[in-house]
Amino acid sequence: MAATRQAIMGQGLPPEAPWVVFEYPLFLVDSDLTPIKEKCHEIVDALTKWQPKNNKKGVYNKPPVEVTGTDYEEALARANYLFLENNWGDGLAIFPPTRSRVDWILTGTDRNPKETVGGSGKVAPKAGILTHEVLATCMAMAGGRPEYMPVAEAACKTIIEKQNTLMTSSGGAYQGICVNGPIAKQIRLNSRFSLFGPDPKHSAGAAIGRCISLVLMNVGGHVAGQGTIAEYGEMRFTGLCFAENEDSLPKGWTTFTEEKYNRAKGTNSATFFITFLGGLRPFVHRGSGNEPNFETEMQESFFRAANVMKSVWTANYGPSPGSPGIMFYNSMICRNMANIGWTKDKIRRRLAELLFVTQEEIKDRTDIQRAAAAAKVDISNLPGRIPLMTDPQNINFVCAGGDHPSLAMWLAGVMLLGNVEIQLPKNWDALLAQAEKDLGDIPAV
Amino acid sequence: MKKNRRDFLKETGTAVGGATLAVMTPLAPAAERVNLSLLDPTGAQEVTHLFAARLPDLNGKVIAELAVDPTKWQPHRTMPYIEELLKKQFPKIQFIPMQTFPMGLQVSEDRVIQMVADRKPDAVIIGNAG
């Protein structure tokens, strides 16, 4: 019911509705429908008698909240407890978003604090209004810094433009941000070892990712069991926030955003995406070492890649060009492949060839047979190898991860929602200089 | 009022387990409390639409049905049963079946709302939420 409330608020209605609530068993296959008969009078009342408590149009703001303590340590603890009690925290400790801390974070944008992000500022499903001040509040809570704001703003523009509600569903969808351009190094965003964290020398991804999670939760209403019914939640503390290792790409290989979004290399941009098919699937890229040559080792790595790429997640079947995903190869693997003539297009074509199921694999699958019958498809007339990825362009490549020959990573079920150019504030150099004072020199790698 | 251990120690200056709070004897001036004013992270909420007035009676009224999927949450069984029960009470009630409109997450899209409005129903039943 709480999830429905968020959806209703997202339609611009007051946070209540004339609903009739039934327990889950009613909605299962072959269920007993008696509860409907028992509550039929409630359905009639909802259509004829119900009245909302609040029925006035307008914008409803909430004032700051106060906490006190005998000393700062106690006040800090009370702030954390209050935020959890209000469903505003994520379970990890927060920095209290005081006026002074939020104002400091706001030095990372030239925008007016009260200006909404990305037009309406409304974040689905609840349609809370995201201003730059609210974004800075979430960034402060996440332990972020001013120079992280441009990436967070860019990601939020996509969130607001696309109004995607997949993360409200029971599936384990979670969000990700891929950053391209020199800003990644400047703000210490990771592109190598421990790509998805933690890495104290590259802490930006944790704070930015957590900030976006807090925006989705607080402004969008993605609260566990209320605005989202994700059963497992998966990587929702921070999502994925990383950079492409552009400097180490092999000669002739383009960056992810050059290839996908036609961005010039060196353009700062943030790609916001959601992954929803079980997310990260590592596989062993390296062979056993007894292969006759390097080409064979590379070729055989594709078999292992295909194994993790082809698992089918859903119970609904239909014609599909293949589920999009991102293949993470670190720069060592990229260079090794490039040295023996493999291009991104050649790799994706070969991987797509290996993504198939056979007649033998589906001969006992009543679910697939039923879907085929509904679509009037004669399974016996299908080819011996039934392709799962008819459009190889759904295999995206990002060069990132620690430079080691062992593993590569397939991120399944990726919905690329948008790529936005990052706008830097006028005081950018001063922000970076302050970051060097606070955090030390930018790591060489 | 029951005091916690910290308050007890503060007010008495008692030394316990090797820890002493001697500077916090009752004779010492009371320490100033720390106050933190914290900004709201949830953003403002805008109410742009109000609920329609309820119907005085369902007899002779047209009720549209919207479903978030055709079978998974069993609307193919629950909606017809609701129709049947309401028809018993209000013999002149009419329904626009859920199959008339798109199903899935798009039920909240403007185009679907417009499709419903074009049929000029008096009320809408939406179900079955997951």
Interface residues (C-beta under 8 A of the other chain):
Chain A: A3 T4 A7 M9 G10 Q11 G12 L13 P14 P15 A17 P18 F22 L26 F27 L28 V29 S31 L33 I36 K37 C40 I43 V44 L47 T48 K49 W50 Q51 P52 N54 N55 K56 K57 G58 V59 Y60 N61 K62 P63 P64 V65 E66 V67 T68 G69 T70 D71 Y72 E74 A75 L76 R78 A79 L82 F83 W88 P96 P97 T98 R99 V102 G121 K122 V123 K126 A127 G128 I129 L130 T131 E133 V134 T137 C138 M141 T165 S169 S170 L214 N218 V219 I229
Chain B: R6 K10 A31 R33 V34 N35 L36 S37 L38 L39 D40 P41 T42 G43 A44 Q45 E46 V47 T48 H49 L50 F51 R54 L55 P56 D57 L58 I63 W73 Q74 R77 T78 Y81 I82 L85 L86 Q89 L105 S108 A123 I125 N128 A129 G130
